[in-house]
Amino acid sequence: MDQGLSVSYVRFQVMKRLIRFSFLMFILYSITLCKPPELTNQCDPKSESYFTTSIIRYLISDSSPSCLPGFPKPAIPIWGAHSEIPSLVQIMGMAIHDNKLYLGGTFSFLGPNTGGAAILNTNNGSLVDSSSCPYLDLLSNSNVAISDERGGFYLAGNFTHIQGVAKQSLVHINSNCKLDTNFDVGTGTGGADIRDLLLAGEKIYIAGSFSTWNGSPRGYLAVVNRNSGVLDTTWVANADATVEAIAADTDGLFVAGQFTSINGSGIGRLSKISYDTGTPDLSFSPNISAGAIRTIAMGKDASNNKVIYAGGSFTAVSPANARSFEMDGNMTAWNPAPNNLVNDIITVGTKVYLIGSFNLLGATARNYFAAVDINGSIGNEDLQLIASDSIASIAEFGGKIYILGNFTSVFGKPRRHGFSVDPTNGALSDWDPKFSSPFTYPNGKIAFSSDGSKVLVPGSFSSVNVVERSGFGSVDLTTGKATEFNPQFTGSIRYLHVRDNLMYGGGLFTSVMNQSRTNFFILNLNTLSLEGPAPTFDSNVETITTDNQYIYVGGSFTNVAGSARAYIARLALTNGVVDSWNPTADSEVYSIIAKDDKIFVAGDFNNIGAAGTDFISSLDPTNGNNLVFPSSTLFPNANVNSIATYQNQFFIGGSFINIGGQTTSRFSSFDGTTGAYTHQLLSTDSDIATIAIGENGKGIVGGYFTTINGAPKPGFVFYDFLNKKILDNNLPSEGDVYRSFAFKNILYFGGRITQVNNRPIGGFSYTDLSSF
């Protein structure tokens, strides 16, 4: 967080708390005038110093140990990992050093976890600070937003939750960016798309691909009350196919789309209907016989007569992608002749702006964007987009045009999927929101707040204001934002381990920070430079741990720095040189724990350290011999992926469903002294990949499962390892959890996970185990 933002944030928090306390201060001050304090002991609740110091602690959010009450600091949103396709993000390595969380895996960006809608600053595209404007946390996609004309917005799309609350189809966002819980449309479209919205008076007009609204039949059009969200049952306009767009006129509203008739009128693709009843206005009857209209906009023609401009791919006498119509439906002479689909149209003064998938207007080359005068002449405006680019939406506000689509540069300057331009001089503005994912029709219909300071952007992205990080980066846990650490990285990280000021990284890669490193590196965290040279591993590294003398490495490799090392190796902690210790496994090692006089190992092997022990055993740290512990006869029947320990109990998870013939579904424990197993601690429907335990004995069991003990619970479950029972503090989630670790009592867990507690996340999440 930069210094200016930090100061503003602190001032805002202090002012907010002072206002909240003003009335309480007045009452308590009045009391003290009538009765002086009985004691001066600061720790006595009756004393004046107790009262005044408690207020100070509240105002500065002081939760440090004291006899006084503590007040935790407001939670700071921690950025996540993102890519253009959110479901492809994977976090495989995590580690903490100096209050920075290092992440490795498959991702392209780090950025705030917004979900599929974000409220941005109108001038520069920055996300409005969460302390004054909470993130919308939308799961997962939205298409269209409109202003509520009171400082807030209406937002529509195909989503299930917003700010952790179950909501569908259409929501109202108050001016403070918080969900209006009094506005409720029930099931809304039931999962179908909403394509456009219009607010007029006390009504919101809705167009889309739906055939029901909150369980009531509705043909692609509906009206709800702007305050309650209740369906207006007196307004009926039943179209026979999708309605794409709505535009307001003084005596009715125009609707456009794929339909061929509304209420049996026989007027298709473009129709005018009543605000009050939905009845079609038969005096407006354009001759459109085929195709579909995607977008419409009211405007004037060259004679200053009111017309409606339409874009799409339709036949009006002849095939067309953009035409205009008079108020009786007759087609005008305006015909820019784009050679392909038009997605959106706006009118600004005497100019009509078109965007779509065309590259010609008549014989004039224009890639996806064009300005056409109301007399039909084509303007010189050209965004210099390339053939692989596309544009989804266009809007005008405050004398600037805002454009969203699929592109990474405009006029040769970086702009990731969104930009704004001054139409009078073609100058690119400072609005640079840097979206994680592109926009495609029908999403990206933006709205501006009534005071003009904020813009709500709907889409299918997971983050905005992203910074590029290719599979490796770090987040400052104080500010919540990405650090400047940006190693150039080729490949994928599968494990990170920190000891003192060094980070050990393993995976499947060929270079780190533009230096050759094959599947293993050592990074000095004080200087952020590589230590080395590091030994070369001939295949991927899956796990790394250390003790006071050595680095233990497991994976799929069979050769390390030119020496035969089958699936497990040991390096000197001082210089990273391969040690003579060589247990030799017959298959992959997935997890290693160095504990006292044993090196515990787990994986997919049947033989390790010169003895046959299936999937789990312990090794002598001196010579690498198999210690045949926890058992010489009782083995899991399939691979073990993870080991963790707490108070001399060792917990294992993997693919096994029995140990020594005793049923135990993928999770078990054994005593560190006797080796005796405890079975059937819980049951999952698929593999366990990771186990982590905090200082208080609480932790996580994560993996590829979707049920725990027969009940739905995808990805992870919080677990009490001391009492060997599932905790009640479990949260709804979506996705698999591959990696986890506990730093004191803060638990971090990641993988291919997209939401926790009905809020979007970028590959990983965290929780405070001390609250369990």
Secondary structure as GFF3:
##gff-version 3
##sequence-region A 1 772
A	DSSP	alpha_helix	3	34	.	.	.	ID=ss1
A	DSSP	alpha_helix	48	59	.	.	.	ID=ss2
A	DSSP	beta_strand	80	82	.	.	.	ID=ss3
A	DSSP	three_ten_helix	86	88	.	.	.	ID=ss4
A	DSSP	beta_strand	90	97	.	.	.	ID=ss5
A	DSSP	beta_strand	100	106	.	.	.	ID=ss6
A	DSSP	beta_strand	109	111	.	.	.	ID=ss7
A	DSSP	beta_strand	117	121	.	.	.	ID=ss8
A	DSSP	beta_strand	139	140	.	.	.	ID=ss9
A	DSSP	beta_strand	144	147	.	.	.	ID=ss10
A	DSSP	beta_strand	153	156	.	.	.	ID=ss11
A	DSSP	beta_strand	159	162	.	.	.	ID=ss12
A	DSSP	beta_strand	165	166	.	.	.	ID=ss13
A	DSSP	beta_strand	170	173	.	.	.	ID=ss14
A	DSSP	beta_strand	194	200	.	.	.	ID=ss15
A	DSSP	beta_strand	203	208	.	.	.	ID=ss16
A	DSSP	beta_strand	212	213	.	.	.	ID=ss17
A	DSSP	beta_strand	216	217	.	.	.	ID=ss18
A	DSSP	beta_strand	221	225	.	.	.	ID=ss19
A	DSSP	beta_strand	243	249	.	.	.	ID=ss20
A	DSSP	beta_strand	252	257	.	.	.	ID=ss21
A	DSSP	beta_strand	270	273	.	.	.	ID=ss22
A	DSSP	beta_strand	290	300	.	.	.	ID=ss23
A	DSSP	beta_strand	306	315	.	.	.	ID=ss24
A	DSSP	beta_strand	319	325	.	.	.	ID=ss25
A	DSSP	beta_strand	342	348	.	.	.	ID=ss26
A	DSSP	beta_strand	351	356	.	.	.	ID=ss27
A	DSSP	beta_strand	360	361	.	.	.	ID=ss28
A	DSSP	beta_strand	364	365	.	.	.	ID=ss29
A	DSSP	beta_strand	369	373	.	.	.	ID=ss30
A	DSSP	beta_strand	390	397	.	.	.	ID=ss31
A	DSSP	beta_strand	400	406	.	.	.	ID=ss32
A	DSSP	beta_strand	409	410	.	.	.	ID=ss33
A	DSSP	beta_strand	413	414	.	.	.	ID=ss34
A	DSSP	beta_strand	418	421	.	.	.	ID=ss35
A	DSSP	beta_strand	447	448	.	.	.	ID=ss36
A	DSSP	beta_strand	454	458	.	.	.	ID=ss37
A	DSSP	beta_strand	467	468	.	.	.	ID=ss38
A	DSSP	beta_strand	472	476	.	.	.	ID=ss39
A	DSSP	beta_strand	489	499	.	.	.	ID=ss40
A	DSSP	beta_strand	502	512	.	.	.	ID=ss41
A	DSSP	beta_strand	515	516	.	.	.	ID=ss42
A	DSSP	beta_strand	520	524	.	.	.	ID=ss43
A	DSSP	beta_strand	529	531	.	.	.	ID=ss44
A	DSSP	beta_strand	541	546	.	.	.	ID=ss45
A	DSSP	beta_strand	550	555	.	.	.	ID=ss46
A	DSSP	beta_strand	559	560	.	.	.	ID=ss47
A	DSSP	beta_strand	563	564	.	.	.	ID=ss48
A	DSSP	beta_strand	568	572	.	.	.	ID=ss49
A	DSSP	beta_strand	589	595	.	.	.	ID=ss50
A	DSSP	beta_strand	598	603	.	.	.	ID=ss51
A	DSSP	beta_strand	607	608	.	.	.	ID=ss52
A	DSSP	beta_strand	611	612	.	.	.	ID=ss53
A	DSSP	beta_strand	616	619	.	.	.	ID=ss54
A	DSSP	beta_strand	640	646	.	.	.	ID=ss55
A	DSSP	beta_strand	649	654	.	.	.	ID=ss56
A	DSSP	beta_strand	658	659	.	.	.	ID=ss57
A	DSSP	beta_strand	662	663	.	.	.	ID=ss58
A	DSSP	beta_strand	667	671	.	.	.	ID=ss59
A	DSSP	beta_strand	677	678	.	.	.	ID=ss60
A	DSSP	beta_strand	688	693	.	.	.	ID=ss61
A	DSSP	beta_strand	698	703	.	.	.	ID=ss62
A	DSSP	beta_strand	707	708	.	.	.	ID=ss63
A	DSSP	beta_strand	711	712	.	.	.	ID=ss64
A	DSSP	beta_strand	716	720	.	.	.	ID=ss65
A	DSSP	beta_strand	725	726	.	.	.	ID=ss66
A	DSSP	beta_strand	733	743	.	.	.	ID=ss67
A	DSSP	beta_strand	746	756	.	.	.	ID=ss68
A	DSSP	beta_strand	759	760	.	.	.	ID=ss69
A	DSSP	beta_strand	764	768	.	.	.	ID=ss70
A	DSSP	three_ten_helix	769	771	.	.	.	ID=ss71
###
